[in-house]
């Protein structure tokens, strides 16, 4: 996952982040209809800082 430009912890181990996402992550999540992967995304992650994984893309 790309480095977050913004990261806010909602509860322990659950974050909302703002950053670019790679094509691989978007494909893994099955995200369609967002145009291309260029730009910033608001998304949720779970896990610790070193083991976080994207779980849901909220906005492109």
Legacy VTK file of the C-alpha trace (Angstrom):
# vtk DataFile Version 3.0
C-alpha trace
ASCII
DATASET POLYDATA
POINTS 60 float
0.000 0.000 0.000
1.170 3.501 -0.711
2.238 5.729 2.150
-0.695 7.635 3.574
-0.671 11.401 3.309
-3.387 11.521 5.955
-4.257 8.828 8.500
-6.865 9.101 11.255
-7.478 6.335 13.795
-11.198 5.733 14.324
-10.650 3.012 16.910
-7.659 0.821 17.740
-6.394 -0.713 14.511
-9.045 0.901 12.258
-8.026 3.946 10.204
-9.339 6.250 7.507
-6.578 7.293 5.097
-6.009 9.652 2.175
-3.384 8.752 -0.429
-2.915 7.348 -3.908
-3.579 3.596 -4.289
-1.844 1.239 -6.684
-3.637 -0.578 -9.508
-2.896 -3.863 -7.728
-4.765 -2.792 -4.588
-7.743 -1.537 -6.593
-7.863 -4.808 -8.561
-7.588 -6.811 -5.338
-10.600 -4.957 -3.905
-12.612 -5.323 -7.114
-13.142 -1.564 -7.355
-14.736 -0.588 -10.686
-16.231 2.580 -12.082
-13.755 5.050 -10.591
-12.096 5.987 -13.852
-8.352 5.505 -13.576
-6.150 5.045 -10.531
-4.621 8.517 -10.855
-5.339 10.787 -7.900
-6.136 10.387 -4.248
-8.479 8.000 -2.509
-10.142 8.045 0.893
-10.186 4.497 2.212
-10.350 2.386 5.354
-7.590 0.135 6.664
-7.389 -2.431 9.424
-4.392 -3.676 11.350
-1.360 -2.070 12.881
0.686 0.556 11.086
3.131 -1.981 9.639
0.469 -4.599 8.808
-2.434 -2.463 7.635
-4.504 -3.537 4.673
-7.002 -1.574 2.632
-10.520 -2.875 3.242
-12.845 -0.348 1.618
-12.434 2.528 -0.841
-14.806 5.329 0.159
-14.058 8.137 -2.333
-11.901 8.787 -5.403
LINES 1 61
60 0 1 2 3 4 5 6 7 8 9 10 11 12 13 14 15 16 17 18 19 20 21 22 23 24 25 26 27 28 29 30 31 32 33 34 35 36 37 38 39 40 41 42 43 44 45 46 47 48 49 50 51 52 53 54 55 56 57 58 59
